[in-house]
Amino acid sequence: MMRGDDDMEGGGYPTGGGARQRRNFNNGNPAYSSIPTNENGPQHGYGPSSYSDSDSKKQYASFHASTLSSMQQPSNISASCCNLCQSTAHLTEGPNQPFYRDNFNDQPHSCNFGTEEENGIWMNTSDQAGTIMAFIVWILLGYSAWTFTALARSGGIPCYLAGAYVILCCMALASHAKTTFTDPGSVPQAAVPNERMRREMGTPDQPLSMCSQCQTFKPPFSHHCRICNRCVSRMDHHCPWMNNCVGAGNLKHFILFLLYTWTCSVFSLLLLGWNYFMCADEDCTFNVVLTQLVRAVTVLSIGALLFTSSMIMNVTFGIMTGIGTIDRLKKKANGIIMDATEEPIPLKDVFGVGAYITWMFPIDPVFEDYDRVMGFSTPQRLLREEMKDEPSVYSPSGMGKDMLSI
């Protein structure tokens, strides 16, 4: 499941509640506030961090006193720690403070499968053919890994080469699983254009569009998938082998699957070809059963090599030109493919801004600007961005931050 990045200081991942840390360090050591969060309280409640008069202090103190009295009393040690945190939390939270309070979580908590917003685990369950094809991928890769393990046990190939091939197969399967179970960038009902899109596209020449199926805002380069029944940001295509769409949210995992599968195909063909042409004694020959297994793996590797090579070229073209597969087919049909003005997709919008070592692992990327990559924002994220960029507007001099909840 793809986590939403709030593009806020201190990480910006939505949580079930609590205080998040801004990028403010004292002598290199960040201090964390442990104030408990009321899960049944208002969303986006922001507690005051400074006060203009003594009345507001008394009001805030009485609020915390009533909150603490309603809580179940823990043990003596736990109670002392909680009281210490409660007495110092208001000094570190709020505008111009190291922390900000974020009680909003736009991710579902239910543990069920589906492609709707209320489903906690993303999985396309409406396409039975796609489910079967995705399962076939696991069978074929598992079969090839088992064959190389059998060859190593018989002494036909070195054990370390068979181990390297099994590792490549495991990485390919992990990338396949992440592509299948990761939200490709579905557009929620609450999606709205960000300020840059409003300025650049909110004109008569470039109006903002709506999806006639989802009845929601349709970001640029997004398309409605009739199989997933969702609009997908920067959708490239719906892949039946993945049983999922390929979009801005899982493009990295799809590329890794193609690269690892291509590497497995080349590795197996080179290793089996070397054994076939260079084997000169009985120690490296295969018996009758292994020979049939090797022939099946050879045919499988050739087919996988051709398929993944074409898909890698297709994805590379899309990244270099900024035109996805669906948009490219439409432009070719209308004869305007040479008039395209799209910009190339930066690699940081595919693999994230993490260390280069994370690029080769099927883990969710952390984007520099999540709203820009996905092409939409939400009212909650826009409010938090406004409070971050203009803290003076929401300072306690105007009103208490407990009143600033949505």
C-alpha positions, 0 to 999 in steps of 0.5 A: 500500500502506497503511503501518502507523503504530506510533503511536510518537514520531518518526513511527512508520512501520515500516521494514526496520530501523534506529534511529528518532528520538524527539521530542527535539531538542537546540538545535533540531537532531535528532541521528541515529544511524547504527548499522547494523542486522542484518537477520538478527537478532531482531525488536524487539532493543533494545540497552542505552543505560546500564549498572549495572556494568562487567561489562555494559559489557564484555559489550556491548563484546565483542558489538559487537567480534564483530559488527564483526569479522564484517562485511566491511571497507569502505574506510578512510574508510567504516570510520572513519565506521562505527567512530565511529557504533558507538562513540557509538550506544549512548549515544543509543539506548534508554529515556530516550534520543533514539532507540529501536531498531525492527527489526520490519517488518509489511509484505511485501517481495514485489513481487506483486499480490493481497489476501493478507497476503503480497502486496506490492502490494494489488490485487483480481485475483479480480473480472474484472468489477471490473477491466473497470469500473475500466479503463472509468473510465480510458477515459472520463476519458481520452476527455473529456480528449482531446476538450477538448484537440482543442477547444482545438487547433481554437480552439473553447475557450481553451487555459487552460480546456482545460488546467485540465480536463485537470489535473482529469482527471489528479487524478481518475485519480490518486485512482482509482489510489490507491483501487484500489491502496491497502489499504482497511484489511484486518485481519491474522491477528495483529490484537488489540483495544487496551486501550481496546476491551478495557475498553469491549467486553470485557463480556458485553453487548458481547463482542469478535467474531471473523470466521467466514471469516478466523478472526481478530479482527473490529474494530467496524464492519468487514465481511468482503468476499467479493470481496477475501476479507478483513475490512476495517476501517470498511468502507463498501462494495465499489465495482466501479468502483474494483475495491476495497473502500472502508474506513478506509485508502482513504476519503480517496482515494475522496472525492477521486475523487468530488470531482474527477470531480464538478468535471470534470462541472460544468466541462465542462457549464458550458464546453460550455453557454457555448459553445453559447449564447454562441457568435456567430461562426465562430471558436468553432463546432465542425466536424462531428467535434468536434460529435459528440465534444462530444455524447458528452462532454455525455452522459457528463458528465451521467451522471457528475454524477448518479452522483458527486452521489449518492455524495458525499451517501452518503459525507457522510452516513456521515461525519456519522453514523458509519454506513457504507453496509452498516451503514445498509442493515442498520439500515434492514432491521431498522427501527433506523436511528433508534436508532443511537448511532454517533459522527460520524467526525472529518475527521482520521480520514479526511484525517489530521493533515497540513497542509490542503494535503495533503487535496487530493492523493491521498497516504496520510494520517498518522493521529494514532492508527492503532490507533484509526482501524483498530480493532485493534492488533498484539502488536508495536505494543502492546509498543512502546507499553508500552515507550514509556509505561513506560520504567522497566519496561524500563530496563537496571537490570532486564535488558539490552535485548538480551534484550527481543526478540520 
